[in-house]
Amino acid sequence: MAKPSENLIELCRAAVEAERVATSEPYTEEGWAAWMTTAETFQAAVTAEAEAAETSRLGLEQAAKKAVLHPEPTSE
């Protein structure tokens, strides 16, 4: 599986957080605007990073989402 950059992981975190905020209240176009913007930014970054690394876009997106949604336990 492709290894996403820290920047890509941070963009994914921002999109996930924006989704959480947007879906915590009844739908309004304004309320979902931040989520849509951060999701678009994340998707564009995935495409750019995959093209630059000549790797699978899907694999890279999945790796970023896994790092955010299912992080590895730390040994601290």
Stockholm file with secondary structure:
# STOCKHOLM 1.0

chainA/1-76         MAKPSENLIELCRAAVEAERVATSEPYTEEGWAAWMTTAETFQAAVTAEAEAAETSRLGLEQAAKKAVLHPEPTSE
#=GR chainA/1-76 SS CCCCCHHHHHHHHHHHHHHHHHTTSCCCHHHHHHHHHHHHHHHHHHHHHHHHHTCCHHHHHHHHHHHHHSCCCCCC
#=GC SS_cons        CCCCCHHHHHHHHHHHHHHHHHTTSCCCHHHHHHHHHHHHHHHHHHHHHHHHHTCCHHHHHHHHHHHHHSCCCCCC
//
